[in-house]
Amino acid sequence: CKECIQYIQSTISLSENEKVYNIDWLEYDDNIIYDFVFCIEVIEHVPKHLVFSFLKKIYAKTKRNLFLSTPDMSRNSHGIFSKQEIQDMLKEAGFNSVCVDWQWTNFYLCEKQELCQSNNIII
């Protein structure tokens, strides 16, 4: 929202290389591919019907690995997916993943399937 951008610009000192945008990330393309993408406690805030598109976009922007965490709905009321649902969506989006259960959240270590020589994930 416009007010959010104005608030950020007025309260945070940004360097000349830092910018704040109000965009639809699923539609935006900056033509940059990242070696690693970290998505920590974010996906549960994406509208549920857009989560798979969100993961596909991350796949397209990732050269190698995704590190993702999100609360597990069976252990935390903030979670919107089960561990199996996330792993199924990650696989369908093109990632192999290993899940580490930790306290209230699950941490997923993901590698693009096209990079996998076997079922092992190399990070």
Disulfide bonds with the S-S distance in Angstrom:
Cys1-Cys4 2.38
